[in-house]
Amino acid sequence: QAQVAEAGGGSVQAGGSLRLSCTASGYTHSSNCMGWFRQAPGKEREGVAFIYTGGGSPWYADSIKDRFTIPRDNAKNAVYLQMDSLKPEDTGMYYCEQEGVRHGSGDFCYHRLTLLSASTPRPSSLNWGQGTQVTVST
């Protein structure tokens, strides 16, 4: 079973930046869907950014387009969430999820990970971390 670990959350003022990291280990898949969800208190979980590590364009939620990016480092089995121009509404717990896939795209990974993470129980092929808190103040 793979492990996924997030890091890099914290508190920042509106307009600032944070960079989250997500590292996956303990698996042998050559390509993966990896992505970020977030959840604010009292709100539904939201898909933020997703990427297929085999290449192609990422998928971004409309709420964060042009402010967030999801760079990847395949050598480190890692993806990041570069968050710029942060707003108070970006506050929440950010979760990284991963699943090994043979083919994909950013859009495919968004739909795939969203579907799997909403399943009860979650499939054993899906891996996720404990989350990291992001707080943006005015």
C-alpha positions as a printed Julia matrix, in Angstrom:
138×3 Matrix{Float64}:
   0.0    0.0     0.0
   1.4    3.37   -0.94
   1.68   6.19    1.53
   0.94   9.79    0.77
   2.18  12.67    2.9
   1.41  16.37    2.61
   3.46  19.23    4.0
   3.77  22.98    3.73
   0.54  24.34    5.16
   0.46  27.34    7.43
  -0.97  30.77    8.01
  -0.54  33.66    5.6
  -2.11  37.02    4.93
  -4.33  37.6     1.93
  -2.27  38.17   -1.18
   0.52  35.93    0.06
   1.81  32.59   -1.2
   2.24  29.07    0.08
   3.67  25.93   -1.51
   2.28  22.56   -0.46
   4.07  19.33   -1.19
   2.71  15.82   -1.65
   5.05  12.85   -1.69
   3.97   9.31   -2.47
   6.01   6.26   -1.54
   5.77   2.49   -1.33
   4.45   1.76   -4.82
   5.88   0.86   -8.22
   3.48   2.57  -10.63
   5.3    4.38  -13.41
   2.46   6.87  -13.84
  -0.18   8.17  -11.52
  -3.13  10.43  -11.04
  -2.3   12.86   -8.26
  -4.31  15.77   -7.06
  -5.43  18.12   -4.34
  -8.78  18.47   -2.63
  -9.67  21.0     0.03
 -12.4   21.32    2.61
 -13.35  24.36    4.62
 -15.43  24.11    7.82
 -19.1   23.73    6.97
 -18.43  23.38    3.27
 -18.3   20.46    0.85
 -15.04  18.96   -0.24
 -13.75  20.6    -3.42
 -11.35  19.36   -6.08
  -8.61  21.95   -6.56
  -5.93  20.71   -8.98
  -5.09  17.39  -10.61
  -2.31  16.05  -12.78
  -1.4   12.91  -14.68
   2.27  12.3   -13.96
   2.72  10.77  -17.42
   2.29  14.2   -18.98
  -0.32  16.55  -20.33
  -2.13  19.55  -19.0
  -3.37  19.69  -15.41
  -6.97  20.31  -14.39
  -7.79  23.32  -12.23
 -10.93  24.39  -10.44
 -12.33  27.68  -11.7
 -12.0   29.15   -8.2
  -8.19  28.92   -8.27
  -7.31  29.23  -11.96
  -4.5   31.71  -12.66
  -3.55  31.67   -8.96
  -2.56  28.05   -8.25
  -0.39  25.61  -10.19
   0.42  21.91   -9.66
   4.05  21.27  -10.66
   5.35  17.72  -10.48
   8.7   16.05   -9.87
   8.46  12.47  -11.08
  11.95  11.63   -9.81
  10.74  12.37   -6.26
   7.22  10.95   -6.78
   5.99  14.34   -5.73
   3.52  16.98   -6.76
   3.2   20.44   -5.32
   0.49  23.05   -5.04
   1.91  26.5    -5.62
  -0.65  28.91   -4.25
  -0.28  32.6    -5.06
  -2.56  35.59   -4.48
  -4.22  33.72   -1.65
  -7.67  34.77   -0.51
  -9.46  34.15    2.82
 -11.83  31.79    0.98
  -8.83  29.54    0.22
  -8.72  28.65    3.92
  -9.24  24.96    4.6
  -7.66  21.55    5.0
  -5.85  20.47    1.87
  -5.59  16.77    1.03
  -3.47  14.99   -1.57
  -4.61  11.79   -3.23
  -2.9    9.34   -5.57
  -3.74   6.34   -7.68
  -1.56   4.43  -10.1
  -2.93   4.51  -13.68
  -1.53   3.48  -17.05
  -3.05   6.3   -19.06
  -4.65   9.6   -18.21
  -4.85  13.34  -18.35
  -5.5   16.11  -15.91
  -9.2   16.03  -16.66
  -9.31  12.22  -16.36
  -7.51  12.37  -13.03
  -9.95  14.96  -11.66
 -12.95  12.78  -12.49
 -11.22   9.54  -11.44
  -9.97  10.73   -8.04
 -13.21  12.59   -7.32
 -15.24   9.46   -8.03
 -12.98   7.14   -6.05
 -12.67   9.43   -3.03
 -16.46   9.66   -2.78
 -16.83   5.86   -2.8
 -17.73   3.94    0.34
 -15.53   2.16    1.07
 -12.7    3.74   -0.8
 -10.86   1.32   -3.11
  -7.5   -0.01   -1.99
  -5.9    1.46   -5.11
  -6.55   5.01   -3.82
  -4.08   6.55   -1.37
  -4.4    9.79    0.53
  -2.68  11.78    3.23
  -3.72  13.26    6.55
  -4.06  16.74    5.13
  -2.38  20.05    5.83
  -4.11  23.2     7.08
  -4.02  26.45    5.14
  -5.29  29.6     6.83
  -5.52  32.9     4.97
  -6.29  36.0     7.01
  -7.42  39.43    5.9
